[in-house]
Amino acid sequence: MVTLDGATKTFSTADFAVFASMLFVSSGIGVFYAWKDRKNKSNTEFLTSNRNLHWFPVAMSLMASFQSSVTILGYPAEMYLRGTQFWFVIFSATLAAVTAAELFLPVYYSLSFTSVNKCTIV
């Protein structure tokens, strides 16, 4: 990559080592849990981990799913361009997440749904 001042930036050995270790650790976690849970037969066991998963991995998974690179890069740009009125989007997204967690999740959990798509309106 060439910068504005003409300097060329490249990955160093340390950069490649960090990148490779991140890939290997992530892959290792996936392979370990796939091997550990290889006897799971049903979709319910696979999708909900038989409802035995601790709250912290679930919270981290939801946070990683919700936060995207567009969010990380886009929110500061929107705040810079549009000013503090963009805080309303952040507050409303937080309010929507809390509302969904308090109102809808207990209902889906008690009905043993593995997906919102299984819910049909009668």
Residue pairs with C-beta under 8 A, 6 or more apart in sequence:
1 8
1 9
1 10
2 8
2 9
3 9
11 19
37 45
37 46
37 49
40 46
40 50
43 114
44 50
44 112
44 114
47 114
47 115
48 114
66 97
75 86
75 90
78 86
78 89
79 86
79 87
108 116
108 119
111 119
113 119
